[in-house]
Amino acid sequence: NLILEKSLKKINVDPKKLLIEASENSIKEELKIRTNDAYNKGVFGTPTFMVNNKIFWGQDRLEFVLNEANKS
């Protein structure tokens, strides 16, 4: 936990505030909605990128993601 706390502080995130906000019902509901949305879109792992209704999975696919994004 100490490593996580130090990492959060390095990016200017208050660890105590983050824990309080993460336990709020509104945040939990938002996570449920986003998780359900991702499931319905066929997301099955991370990282997953969706561009132009196409799913790309894995960081080794970033080049394909950028190519697809540039088609827009």
PyMOL commands that set and color helices and strands:
alter all, ss='L'
color gray80, all
select helices_A, chain A and resi 2-10+15-22+25-41+59-70
alter helices_A, ss='H'
color red, helices_A
select strands_A, chain A and resi 48-51+54-57
alter strands_A, ss='S'
color yellow, strands_A
deselect
rebuild
show_as cartoon
